[in-house]
Amino acid sequence: MTKKIINNIRRLRFDHDEMTQQMLADAIGVSRQTVVAIEKDKYSPSLEVAFKIAAYFKVPLETVFKYQ
């Protein structure tokens, strides 16, 4: 069984006034394409980016990312 990291970024964006991927990208200092890739589980972010996302939404890292 292969384990992977899943994320709740899309849900967090939706719950945050339906924020766009571009708005999140601008807020955390990455490209929109990076946000797209992370959301689609095609790319695992650096720890720095992961913490920036959690800090932006003011939630624990485990709320954004889960190891499954």
URSULHU-V254634 format. One record per helix or strand of 3 or more residues. SS is the DSSP state (a for helix, b for strand). FROM is the first residue (numbers start at 1). TO is the last residue. Records with the same first field share a line. If there is no record, write none. Layout:
SS=FROM-TO + FROM-TO
//
This chain:
b=5-7 + 65-67
a=9-15 + 21-28 + 32-39 + 47-57 + 61-64
//
